[in-house]
Amino acid sequence: MKGSVPPRIFAGLVSLQHLDLSHNLFDGHFSFSSLANLSRLEYIDLSNNEELFIHLDSGKFLPSFRPRSLILSHCNLDVNPLARPAFLASQYKLEALDLSHNNLKGNFPTWLFKNLTRLAYLNLRNCSIMGPFQFPNHLNTSMSIVDLSMNFLSGSIPTDIGTIFPNMTALNLSSNYLTGNIPSSLGNMSNLLFLDLSNNNLSGEVPNSLMIDCTELSFLKLSNNNLHGKLLGTNHSHASLVAIFLDGNKFTGTLGSFLSQQQQLQILDVHDNQFWGTIPDSIGLVSDLLILNLAGNHFHGPIPHHLCNLTFLEMLDLSNNLLSGSLPHCFQSSELVLLNFARNAITGTIPSSYFNNSYLAALDVSNNQLSGKLPKQIGENMPLEILLLSENSLEGSIPIELCKLQPLHVLDLSHNNLSGSIPSCFAKMHFRKPDSIDADFFGFVVTWYFASYPNEEAHTHAIMMVDFITKANLYAYSTDDLHSMFGIDLSANKLTGSIPPEIGNLDELVQLNLSYNQLIGPIPETFSKLNQIESLDVSHNQLSGTIPRQLTQLESLEVFSVAYNNLSGCTPDFKYQFATFDNRSYEGNVRLHGPPLEKTCTSASSPIGPPHQEDGNVEDDAIFFAILAVSFIAGFWGCVAFLSCHHTGQHIRIILDAHVDSLTERILMAAHKRTCMLQNRR
């Protein structure tokens, strides 16, 4: 709905208890004085009406109603609620208060705990609250859920926080600037279900009391801090944990004893730590596991086949470790969506079963020691969108069966020993967004509902990081980011033949790298249709002919290289994006002229026709001079024969001889006369 909220519509609703105007397009002004007669009102939700100007401070007006829940998230408030407006301060019956996603800017409002003694739910997420983190120093048994995430709170977490709020069930202090240790008093929160302290500067070890005494804890997120020590610091942790995020810390030790106790675990993300040892076989006993991310540690040894017992597993990331041996062959019937074994020491071949999985959307086995050929047994309806096989020793040709992967939009086969030509059927794979996209396809979203008060959600993304070279640089992309990336990298192989013009039809392609191969022929003019291309590299090949001038139409192009080929003629006009490229984009082409190169482009620099026409002109010139030489020789000897044998020719020869003799006699007489004159002068 849109428009203003007329105050008169509430006049006759004296029995109204629940008012929800959220998620609309209301504008104008709204004052709580318009609800003065609604004495039975218990629930008010005006959230997500950013054009509606809400008056929290209505002068001396104090309403007769005392709501239990007040939801003002994503609103336009006339005063800062942190400054203790009279309307809020008078709501002593309030149990749930949500002011999240408002630019409040101020210190932490400790007065809320003093005045609103029944408050059980407080959400001040993303409110620009700053300064030290302070809680009241008196017992508060009513408070159950607190979300202060995404603010600018500093200092340490109060050491007695668990004593002050013993009945806390959910605490979210993530994405602040908190320092110091995790208080051991958190163990006093015996009903704690949800704890998120991620994205701070916390240090030290995880207190044992948290894992021993918080027996109901289901969700624990400590990501991106400076925590260290062994995993959770104890072998006596309870088995209620469903999701654990410890990534981006300095935890050490092994996983074996901990995993054997976690029968309910569904998400385990410990990437980018310092865990070591082998991946324990006990991992196969955690049968409900959906997401397993052990990337960026020091695990070694083979990939355990017990992983095949995890039939519900959707994401497996073991990248950037020291794993060896071969790839498991058992994932054909699994529900895996993301599979990452990159940057290990894995040998052997790529199992063909990986290309017959009806769920797999991203496969990364780059930077290993894999060999053999690319599998040809590819399922007809496989949903694979990201395929990264670079930095291995794969050989053979690129199979045309790869073109069955029509959803594919990121393909990296670079730095292998692949040979043969580039399949023209690549154009059938589109390399573009599908018509309908599941927004959470690559970002597994785990939703935990804090409580039934305002149905507030806490989202936690478990995503896979992969490397992909674009714009001549190596970038680490999350799979969320790669969902909007469209690229082909076939560089550093032994590919031959010409570049298929059909590739120019991939008009949403962002990155194309065909460098360091043995490709011949011209640069296709169809490349001018790559409207979204940002990086185009065909350097270090044997390409010939001219650079298509139409490439100047590529407005998004940021990186361009045709260096070290056999190109000739003029460079494209030095304008638009091409005015940003220096001579490094063109070097190694001795017959290439024009800016930014030193050789000036002239009409003689530009061949009239393509290379095959030039060769034809050379042949024509050779034939012309051969005919001319034969004609001269035939004419000369024909004249000699005519003057010697034919009677008319003999007559002409006698006349010519007489003229020649007469001319010779005159020249000799003139010379003799001149000699005598010179002697007389002496």
C-alpha positions as MATLAB code, in Angstrom:
seq = 'MKGSVPPRIFAGLVSLQHLDLSHNLFDGHFSFSSLANLSRLEYIDLSNNEELFIHLDSGKFLPSFRPRSLILSHCNLDVNPLARPAFLASQYKLEALDLSHNNLKGNFPTWLFKNLTRLAYLNLRNCSIMGPFQFPNHLNTSMSIVDLSMNFLSGSIPTDIGTIFPNMTALNLSSNYLTGNIPSSLGNMSNLLFLDLSNNNLSGEVPNSLMIDCTELSFLKLSNNNLHGKLLGTNHSHASLVAIFLDGNKFTGTLGSFLSQQQQLQILDVHDNQFWGTIPDSIGLVSDLLILNLAGNHFHGPIPHHLCNLTFLEMLDLSNNLLSGSLPHCFQSSELVLLNFARNAITGTIPSSYFNNSYLAALDVSNNQLSGKLPKQIGENMPLEILLLSENSLEGSIPIELCKLQPLHVLDLSHNNLSGSIPSCFAKMHFRKPDSIDADFFGFVVTWYFASYPNEEAHTHAIMMVDFITKANLYAYSTDDLHSMFGIDLSANKLTGSIPPEIGNLDELVQLNLSYNQLIGPIPETFSKLNQIESLDVSHNQLSGTIPRQLTQLESLEVFSVAYNNLSGCTPDFKYQFATFDNRSYEGNVRLHGPPLEKTCTSASSPIGPPHQEDGNVEDDAIFFAILAVSFIAGFWGCVAFLSCHHTGQHIRIILDAHVDSLTERILMAAHKRTCMLQNRR';
ca = [
       0.000    0.000    0.000;
       1.080    3.597   -0.517;
       0.038    7.081    0.478;
      -0.442    8.617    3.918;
      -1.964    6.956    6.966;
      -5.169    8.909    7.864;
      -5.437    9.240   11.677;
      -9.239    8.973   11.533;
      -9.147    5.313   10.475;
      -8.179    4.345   14.043;
     -10.921    6.357   15.757;
     -13.473    3.552   15.997;
     -11.063    0.651   16.554;
     -11.148    0.837   20.332;
     -10.762   -2.928   20.732;
      -7.753   -3.201   18.387;
      -4.912   -5.236   19.885;
      -2.652   -5.947   16.892;
      -1.566   -3.246   14.397;
       0.746   -4.223   11.529;
       1.446   -1.643    8.793;
       4.860   -3.069    7.891;
       6.392   -3.522    4.437;
       4.376   -0.866    2.646;
       5.065    2.368    0.803;
       3.379    4.749    3.212;
       4.600    8.338    3.270;
       3.762   11.516    5.118;
       3.649   11.724    8.925;
       2.590    9.279   11.575;
       2.101   10.187   15.243;
       1.365    7.766   18.055;
      -1.167   10.329   19.305;
      -3.465    9.048   16.527;
      -3.658    5.799   18.527;
      -4.654    7.546   21.757;
      -8.005    5.720   22.084;
      -6.578    2.246   21.462;
      -6.002    1.334   25.085;
      -5.948   -2.409   24.381;
      -3.205   -2.203   21.735;
      -0.426   -4.714   22.471;
       1.463   -5.117   19.182;
       2.638   -2.320   16.821;
       4.698   -2.957   13.690;
       5.521    0.007   11.416;
       8.736   -1.460   10.012;
       9.979   -1.080    6.447;
       8.158    2.166    5.648;
      11.194    4.310    4.957;
       9.187    7.218    3.519;
       6.906    7.400    6.540;
       8.053   10.044    9.049;
       7.326    8.609   12.494;
       7.006   10.953   15.475;
       8.388    9.268   18.570;
       8.403   12.538   20.505;
       4.853   13.921   20.612;
       5.421   16.623   23.187;
       3.856   15.877   26.554;
       1.512   13.275   25.092;
       1.721    9.925   26.851;
      -0.570    7.321   25.274;
      -2.928    5.213   27.318;
      -1.856    2.042   25.535;
       1.111    0.028   26.742;
       2.161   -2.337   23.907;
       4.163   -5.456   24.576;
       5.886   -5.341   21.158;
       7.079   -2.308   19.205;
       8.736   -2.919   15.834;
      10.239    0.159   14.134;
      12.915   -1.442   11.946;
      13.871    0.378    8.711;
      11.912    3.504    9.627;
      12.305    7.265    9.444;
      12.231    8.462   13.057;
      11.938   12.086   14.143;
      14.155   11.723   17.218;
      16.960    9.419   18.231;
      15.494    6.667   20.431;
      18.880    6.312   22.096;
      18.317    9.763   23.653;
      15.457    8.473   25.851;
      12.348   10.014   24.277;
       9.412   10.245   26.683;
       7.208    7.943   24.620;
       9.668    5.046   24.784;
      10.695    5.655   28.364;
       7.055    5.297   29.457;
       6.519    1.874   27.879;
       7.235   -0.155   31.003;
       5.218   -3.151   29.704;
       7.328   -3.461   26.583;
       8.746   -6.960   26.073;
      10.058   -6.705   22.492;
      11.718   -3.638   20.947;
      13.156   -3.590   17.428;
      14.882   -0.401   16.230;
      17.240   -2.177   13.836;
      18.539   -0.679   10.598;
      18.086    2.932   11.668;
      20.930    5.420   11.630;
      20.684    6.294   15.319;
      24.323    7.273   16.027;
      24.967    7.372   19.724;
      26.284    5.483   22.715;
      24.791    2.277   23.962;
      21.411    3.055   25.648;
      21.807    1.476   29.086;
      18.608    3.289   30.163;
      16.584    0.738   28.198;
      17.444   -1.945   30.750;
      16.626    0.347   33.671;
      13.257    1.633   32.452;
      11.981   -1.307   30.444;
      12.370   -3.976   33.072;
      10.185   -6.528   31.242;
      12.162   -6.282   28.028;
      13.005   -9.756   26.712;
      13.874   -9.006   23.086;
      16.103   -6.106   21.982;
      17.252   -5.621   18.399;
      19.587   -2.694   17.672;
      21.267   -4.289   14.671;
      22.970   -1.851   12.258;
      22.117    1.337   14.144;
      25.564    3.040   14.107;
      25.867    2.677   17.887;
      29.383    3.524   18.996;
      31.571    3.748   22.051;
      32.332    1.202   24.751;
      30.114   -1.802   25.221;
      28.202   -1.344   28.497;
      25.525   -3.354   30.229;
      23.808   -2.589   33.537;
      25.466   -4.120   36.566;
      22.278   -5.485   38.080;
      20.598   -8.824   37.478;
      18.184   -8.987   34.551;
      16.306  -12.251   34.400;
      13.822  -11.193   31.708;
      16.257  -10.482   28.867;
      16.371  -13.413   26.466;
      17.441  -12.161   23.018;
      19.897   -9.354   22.214;
      21.150   -8.379   18.763;
      23.725   -5.565   18.680;
      25.497   -6.703   15.524;
      26.840   -4.445   12.760;
      27.590   -1.437   14.956;
      30.734    0.347   16.153;
      30.915   -0.964   19.698;
      34.407   -1.139   21.146;
      36.132   -2.369   24.271;
      35.760   -5.778   25.808;
      32.671   -7.840   26.503;
      31.715   -7.339   30.182;
      33.185  -10.183   32.180;
      29.952  -10.630   34.164;
      27.614  -10.666   31.143;
      26.587  -14.250   31.857;
      25.770  -13.397   35.449;
      23.692  -10.332   34.517;
      21.664  -12.164   31.853;
      21.408  -15.780   33.039;
      18.331  -16.515   30.894;
      19.794  -15.375   27.581;
      18.892  -17.688   24.679;
      20.382  -15.729   21.748;
      23.239  -13.214   21.764;
      24.575  -11.571   18.603;
      27.503   -9.155   18.992;
      29.033   -9.794   15.567;
      30.642   -7.205   13.279;
      31.788   -4.713   15.899;
      35.210   -3.706   17.233;
      35.213   -5.751   20.412;
      38.530   -6.840   21.910;
      39.764   -9.016   24.755;
      38.766  -12.529   25.711;
      35.450  -14.343   25.536;
      34.129  -14.169   29.121;
      33.901  -17.480   30.919;
      30.688  -16.216   32.567;
      28.900  -17.110   29.317;
      28.759  -20.568   30.824;
      26.105  -19.238   33.221;
      23.710  -18.852   30.279;
      22.457  -22.395   30.601;
      19.626  -21.785   28.107;
      21.839  -20.272   25.406;
      20.946  -21.564   21.934;
      22.576  -19.012   19.631;
      25.919  -17.190   20.034;
      27.530  -15.062   17.323;
      30.720  -13.144   18.179;
      32.162  -13.186   14.659;
      33.994  -10.354   12.901;
      35.546   -8.700   15.937;
      39.076   -8.556   17.366;
      38.609  -11.082   20.141;
      41.625  -13.090   21.297;
      42.525  -15.919   23.646;
      40.945  -19.356   23.868;
      37.332  -20.443   23.906;
      36.391  -20.938   27.569;
      35.613  -24.514   28.545;
      32.554  -23.344   30.449;
      30.912  -22.292   27.204;
      31.073  -25.821   25.847;
      30.413  -27.677   29.074;
      27.712  -25.641   30.786;
      25.760  -24.244   27.803;
      24.207  -27.608   27.143;
      21.517  -26.260   24.788;
      23.902  -24.396   22.477;
      23.038  -25.173   18.854;
      24.604  -22.345   16.856;
      28.135  -21.066   17.520;
      29.858  -18.555   15.271;
      33.284  -17.175   16.216;
      34.581  -16.470   12.699;
      37.239  -13.872   11.868;
      38.803  -13.136   15.228;
      42.244  -13.855   16.705;
      41.239  -16.868   18.759;
      43.658  -19.741   19.244;
      44.087  -23.016   21.090;
      42.733  -26.458   20.409;
      39.278  -26.939   19.012;
      36.849  -25.626   21.621;
      39.434  -26.413   24.277;
      37.841  -29.581   25.604;
      37.032  -33.190   24.855;
      33.881  -33.033   26.973;
      31.746  -30.735   24.862;
      28.086  -31.597   24.538;
      26.458  -32.986   21.425;
      23.726  -30.386   20.862;
      25.683  -28.288   18.348;
      24.091  -28.068   14.926;
      26.236  -25.354   13.306;
      29.830  -24.328   14.110;
      31.694  -21.512   12.349;
      35.284  -21.074   13.551;
      36.834  -19.902   10.284;
      39.443  -17.143   10.126;
      41.164  -17.805   13.456;
      44.310  -19.582   14.670;
      42.896  -22.771   16.128;
      45.230  -25.785   16.161;
      45.100  -29.496   16.878;
      43.159  -32.316   15.281;
      39.456  -32.935   14.745;
      39.077  -36.595   15.670;
      37.935  -36.567   19.294;
      35.650  -33.575   18.818;
      33.838  -34.913   15.749;
      33.121  -38.250   17.367;
      30.820  -36.450   19.846;
      28.885  -34.264   17.385;
      26.150  -36.545   16.125;
      23.697  -33.697   15.386;
      26.147  -31.464   13.552;
      24.928  -30.155   10.192;
      27.447  -27.380    9.476;
      31.165  -27.401   10.283;
      33.221  -24.523    8.910;
      36.785  -24.278   10.246;
      38.520  -22.958    7.131;
      41.609  -20.747    7.407;
      42.958  -22.038   10.700;
      45.973  -24.159   11.657;
      44.428  -27.579   12.146;
      46.645  -30.506   11.175;
      46.696  -34.278   10.922;
      44.569  -36.492    8.748;
      40.862  -36.021    8.222;
      39.462  -38.540   10.721;
      37.351  -41.478    9.637;
      34.877  -40.453   12.331;
      33.704  -37.731    9.955;
      31.596  -40.418    8.314;
      29.618  -40.848   11.532;
      28.276  -37.283   11.453;
      25.487  -38.475    9.211;
      23.433  -35.248    9.149;
      26.288  -33.088    7.898;
      25.237  -30.662    5.145;
      28.257  -28.370    4.914;
      31.881  -29.310    5.600;
      34.570  -26.687    5.047;
      38.107  -27.636    6.122;
      39.927  -25.450    3.589;
      43.109  -23.539    4.363;
      44.555  -25.778    7.067;
      47.386  -28.330    7.262;
      45.486  -31.570    6.771;
      47.464  -34.286    4.992;
      47.012  -37.821    3.784;
      44.292  -39.237    1.536;
      40.732  -38.015    1.270;
      38.800  -40.465    3.476;
      36.239  -42.598    1.687;
      34.061  -42.324    4.783;
      32.928  -39.013    3.302;
      30.826  -41.131    0.973;
      28.640  -42.022    3.957;
      27.493  -38.396    4.209;
      24.502  -38.764    1.932;
      23.051  -35.346    2.835;
      26.280  -33.443    2.192;
      25.719  -30.434   -0.074;
      29.027  -28.584    0.186;
      32.506  -30.053    0.621;
      35.573  -27.807    0.610;
      38.957  -29.404    1.341;
      40.995  -26.936   -0.700;
      44.381  -25.471    0.201;
      45.641  -28.331    2.327;
      48.310  -31.019    1.883;
      46.024  -33.844    0.815;
      47.327  -36.569   -1.494;
      46.108  -39.714   -3.193;
      43.268  -39.862   -5.686;
      39.843  -38.271   -5.877;
      36.969  -40.302   -4.399;
      34.716  -41.981   -6.985;
      31.657  -42.149   -4.772;
      29.876  -38.833   -5.279;
      27.709  -39.739   -8.277;
      24.546  -40.335   -6.281;
      25.198  -37.715   -3.613;
      23.428  -34.369   -3.254;
      26.658  -32.380   -3.486;
      26.224  -28.934   -4.977;
      29.706  -27.512   -4.346;
      32.888  -29.598   -4.440;
      36.341  -28.057   -3.957;
      39.633  -30.001   -3.791;
      41.847  -27.213   -5.199;
      45.476  -26.540   -4.179;
      46.447  -29.937   -2.827;
      48.742  -32.699   -4.111;
      46.043  -34.992   -5.480;
      47.030  -37.341   -8.312;
      45.261  -39.652  -10.734;
      42.407  -38.832  -13.069;
      39.143  -36.945  -12.704;
      36.360  -39.478  -12.053;
      33.741  -39.434  -14.785;
      31.102  -39.851  -12.069;
      31.582  -36.174  -11.178;
      30.016  -35.287  -14.516;
      26.948  -37.417  -13.966;
      25.832  -35.871  -10.701;
      22.394  -34.333  -11.028;
      23.064  -31.752   -8.276;
      26.678  -30.613   -8.737;
      26.885  -26.927   -9.686;
      30.524  -26.065   -8.912;
      33.629  -28.249   -9.230;
      37.143  -27.005   -8.462;
      40.100  -29.406   -8.630;
      42.635  -26.822   -9.827;
      46.285  -26.685   -8.712;
      46.807  -30.390   -8.198;
      48.750  -33.111  -10.023;
      45.884  -34.650  -11.957;
      46.593  -36.278  -15.314;
      44.767  -38.074  -18.089;
      42.041  -36.796  -20.366;
      38.912  -34.838  -19.677;
      35.933  -37.156  -19.182;
      33.566  -37.534  -22.128;
      30.778  -39.167  -20.131;
      28.837  -36.024  -19.279;
      25.223  -36.114  -18.187;
      22.636  -34.482  -20.423;
      20.998  -32.325  -17.753;
      23.895  -31.737  -15.400;
      23.521  -28.324  -13.684;
      27.275  -27.581  -13.567;
      27.885  -23.821  -13.704;
      31.498  -23.508  -12.504;
      34.279  -25.838  -13.710;
      37.865  -25.078  -12.634;
      40.538  -27.595  -13.697;
      43.589  -25.334  -14.134;
      47.193  -26.014  -13.062;
      47.207  -29.769  -13.615;
      48.715  -32.097  -16.226;
      45.572  -32.899  -18.187;
      46.122  -33.877  -21.807;
      44.249  -34.698  -24.972;
      41.672  -32.578  -26.723;
      38.780  -30.630  -25.263;
      35.849  -33.018  -25.786;
      32.833  -31.642  -27.605;
      30.744  -33.426  -24.974;
      31.707  -30.551  -22.685;
      29.233  -28.465  -24.654;
      26.419  -30.421  -23.013;
      27.029  -28.264  -19.945;
      24.757  -25.494  -21.123;
      24.423  -23.850  -17.666;
      28.229  -23.447  -17.536;
      29.375  -19.838  -17.200;
      32.878  -20.138  -15.677;
      35.358  -22.493  -17.375;
      39.067  -22.617  -16.508;
      41.216  -25.248  -18.232;
      44.396  -23.154  -18.217;
      47.935  -24.393  -17.545;
      47.508  -27.969  -18.709;
      48.756  -29.929  -21.729;
      45.544  -29.859  -23.733;
      45.883  -30.008  -27.507;
      43.690  -29.892  -30.586;
      41.307  -27.137  -31.560;
      38.835  -25.064  -29.576;
      35.360  -26.568  -30.051;
      33.069  -24.191  -31.908;
      30.146  -25.596  -29.910;
      31.252  -23.499  -26.925;
      28.721  -20.961  -28.177;
      25.953  -23.405  -27.231;
      26.856  -23.091  -23.556;
      25.691  -19.476  -23.545;
      27.910  -18.330  -20.626;
      25.110  -16.165  -19.316;
      22.660  -16.004  -16.442;
      19.834  -18.516  -16.595;
      16.341  -17.098  -16.897;
      15.469  -18.035  -13.328;
      18.021  -18.062  -10.529;
      17.717  -19.377   -7.026;
      19.237  -16.511   -5.065;
      20.575  -18.851   -2.384;
      21.868  -21.499   -4.778;
      25.515  -20.729   -4.034;
      25.082  -19.040   -0.668;
      23.767  -21.646    1.703;
      21.628  -19.656    4.075;
      21.077  -21.031    7.518;
      18.150  -19.252    9.137;
      17.709  -19.291   12.864;
      14.632  -17.654   14.299;
      15.426  -15.831   17.499;
      11.937  -16.041   18.898;
       8.298  -15.668   18.015;
       8.198  -11.981   18.949;
       8.910  -10.182   15.670;
      10.130  -13.243   13.737;
      13.546  -11.663   13.329;
      15.964  -13.769   11.307;
      19.715  -14.227   11.573;
      21.368  -15.227    8.322;
      24.659  -17.023    8.091;
      26.237  -17.743    4.749;
      28.550  -20.674    4.190;
      30.242  -20.086    0.877;
      33.082  -21.641   -1.078;
      36.049  -19.517   -2.162;
      37.659  -20.231   -5.538;
      40.471  -18.617   -7.528;
      39.943  -17.284  -11.032;
      42.235  -15.084  -13.122;
      40.597  -12.071  -14.698;
      41.924   -8.687  -15.813;
      45.420  -10.253  -15.713;
      45.222  -10.766  -11.932;
      44.375  -13.673   -9.679;
      41.296  -13.017   -7.588;
      39.659  -15.106   -4.886;
      35.943  -15.164   -5.578;
      33.188  -16.432   -3.381;
      30.741  -18.633   -5.196;
      28.215  -15.847   -4.649;
      30.456  -13.540   -6.703;
      31.152  -16.158   -9.362;
      27.430  -16.550   -9.867;
      27.578  -13.292  -11.824;
      30.960  -13.972  -13.494;
      31.104  -15.283  -17.072;
      34.539  -16.338  -18.248;
      36.636  -18.768  -20.301;
      40.336  -19.392  -19.633;
      42.123  -21.829  -21.953;
      45.552  -20.206  -21.646;
      48.909  -21.987  -21.371;
      48.008  -25.145  -23.266;
      48.957  -26.524  -26.691;
      45.793  -25.660  -28.561;
      46.018  -25.292  -32.335;
      43.828  -24.182  -35.205;
      41.931  -20.943  -35.530;
      39.716  -19.189  -33.006;
      36.084  -20.162  -33.667;
      34.143  -17.052  -34.729;
      31.152  -18.466  -32.838;
      32.780  -17.423  -29.549;
      31.883  -13.864  -30.495;
      28.234  -14.772  -29.958;
      28.812  -15.132  -26.197;
      27.695  -11.556  -25.664;
      27.669  -11.735  -21.841;
      31.228  -13.045  -21.576;
      33.295  -10.949  -19.148;
      36.687  -12.637  -19.423;
      38.335  -14.517  -22.314;
      41.928  -15.756  -22.133;
      43.374  -17.808  -25.004;
      47.009  -16.751  -24.510;
      50.094  -18.980  -24.665;
      48.809  -21.496  -27.189;
      49.594  -22.207  -30.852;
      46.513  -20.666  -32.414;
      46.683  -19.406  -36.002;
      44.534  -17.361  -38.336;
      42.889  -13.986  -37.778;
      41.262  -12.482  -34.717;
      37.537  -12.983  -35.419;
      35.631   -9.807  -36.217;
      32.760  -11.312  -34.219;
      34.681  -10.413  -31.048;
      33.202   -6.947  -31.494;
      29.906   -8.448  -30.250;
      31.365   -9.293  -26.830;
      29.544   -6.346  -25.304;
      30.310   -7.179  -21.664;
      33.934   -8.229  -22.103;
      36.337   -6.699  -19.578;
      39.456   -8.767  -20.215;
      40.520  -10.122  -23.630;
      43.904  -11.838  -23.978;
      45.015  -13.704  -27.117;
      48.734  -12.982  -26.697;
      51.604  -15.410  -27.353;
      50.052  -17.295  -30.253;
      50.652  -17.324  -34.019;
      47.707  -15.187  -35.051;
      48.007  -13.226  -38.297;
      46.164  -10.575  -40.230;
      44.905   -7.282  -38.872;
      43.252   -6.392  -35.580;
      39.548   -5.813  -36.287;
      38.819   -2.096  -35.986;
      35.340   -2.915  -34.708;
      36.868   -3.878  -31.341;
      36.828   -0.199  -30.375;
      33.093   -0.702  -29.789;
      33.869   -2.745  -26.651;
      33.074   -0.145  -24.010;
      33.708   -2.398  -20.983;
      37.163   -3.575  -22.058;
      39.797   -2.926  -19.372;
      42.536   -5.437  -20.225;
      43.546   -6.165  -23.831;
      46.573   -8.028  -25.196;
      47.469   -9.327  -28.646;
      51.208   -9.281  -27.902;
      53.654  -11.690  -29.541;
      51.737  -12.832  -32.573;
      52.230  -12.257  -36.324;
      49.732   -9.435  -36.658;
      50.182   -6.672  -39.233;
      48.616   -3.418  -40.314;
      47.387   -0.608  -38.101;
      46.348   -0.815  -34.477;
      42.702    0.046  -33.727;
      41.853    3.736  -33.472;
      43.375    5.275  -30.359;
      40.061    6.206  -28.750;
      37.555    5.062  -26.157;
      38.917    2.127  -24.143;
      41.742    1.587  -26.636;
      43.223    4.936  -25.620;
      44.000    3.340  -22.236;
      46.174    0.504  -23.597;
      49.951    0.989  -23.863;
      52.454   -0.680  -26.181;
      52.596   -3.789  -23.984;
      49.240   -4.765  -25.454;
      50.791   -4.937  -28.943;
      54.509   -5.699  -28.506;
      56.078   -8.603  -30.364;
      54.219   -7.912  -33.641;
      56.935   -6.426  -35.899;
      54.533   -5.613  -38.744;
      52.096   -3.761  -36.522;
      51.963    0.051  -36.684;
      50.098    2.911  -35.096;
      49.566    4.301  -31.597;
      50.644    3.567  -28.961;
      53.529    1.949  -30.896;
      56.429    4.089  -32.133;
      55.872    3.174  -35.777;
      53.424    5.527  -37.436;
      50.526    3.982  -39.266;
      50.426    4.965  -42.968;
      48.449    3.782  -45.949;
      51.375    1.548  -46.844;
      51.155   -0.010  -43.373;
      47.643   -1.244  -43.954;
      47.308   -4.145  -46.352;
      44.596   -3.605  -48.982;
      43.327   -7.107  -48.526;
      43.719   -9.949  -46.106;
      46.924  -12.048  -46.017;
      45.865  -14.561  -48.687;
      45.299  -11.683  -51.146;
      48.806  -10.354  -50.476;
      50.256  -13.749  -51.370;
      48.243  -13.697  -54.607;
      49.672  -10.281  -55.553;
      53.223  -11.576  -55.121;
      52.504  -14.485  -57.442;
      50.995  -12.141  -60.071;
      54.126   -9.936  -60.031;
      56.389  -12.938  -60.606;
      54.343  -14.068  -63.605;
      54.387  -10.525  -65.073;
      58.178  -10.218  -64.932;
      58.646  -13.717  -66.362;
      56.479  -12.847  -69.377;
      58.350   -9.545  -69.834;
      61.727  -11.306  -69.863;
      60.606  -13.922  -72.382;
      59.131  -11.207  -74.622;
      62.380   -9.200  -74.572;
      64.511  -12.218  -75.486;
      62.142  -13.302  -78.246;
      61.978   -9.763  -79.663;
      65.749   -9.309  -79.638;
      66.532  -12.516  -81.503;
      63.604  -11.972  -83.842;
      65.111   -8.629  -84.899;
      68.515  -10.238  -85.463;
      67.002  -12.956  -87.645;
      64.933  -10.402  -89.582;
      67.925   -8.170  -90.385;
      70.123  -11.107  -91.370;
      67.838  -13.338  -93.436;
      64.879  -11.445  -94.844;
      65.557   -9.421  -98.095;
      63.748   -6.400  -96.693;
      65.659   -6.802  -93.481;
      68.927   -7.036  -95.367;
      68.131   -3.772  -97.204;
      67.323   -2.083  -93.923;
      70.549   -3.451  -92.392;
      72.625   -2.020  -95.317;
      71.041    1.417  -94.813;
      71.626    1.243  -91.035;
      75.223    0.136  -91.557;
      75.807    3.088  -93.887;
      74.371    5.520  -91.341;
      76.430    3.975  -88.565;
      79.633    4.139  -90.676;
      78.950    7.779  -91.608;
      78.240    8.700  -87.986;
      81.385    6.910  -86.820;
      83.540    8.736  -89.426;
      82.173   12.134  -88.338;
      82.864   11.427  -84.672;
      86.446   10.364  -85.429;
      87.115   13.470  -87.576;
      85.731   15.768  -84.851;
      87.936   14.111  -82.279;
      91.069   14.427  -84.505;
      90.365   18.113  -85.178;
      89.959   18.860  -81.429;
      93.272   17.129  -80.682;
      95.164   19.256  -83.230;
      93.727   22.504  -81.825;
      94.915   21.624  -78.342;
      98.476   20.920  -79.602;
      98.671   24.287  -81.450;
      97.689   26.180  -78.272;
     100.626   24.668  -76.462;
];
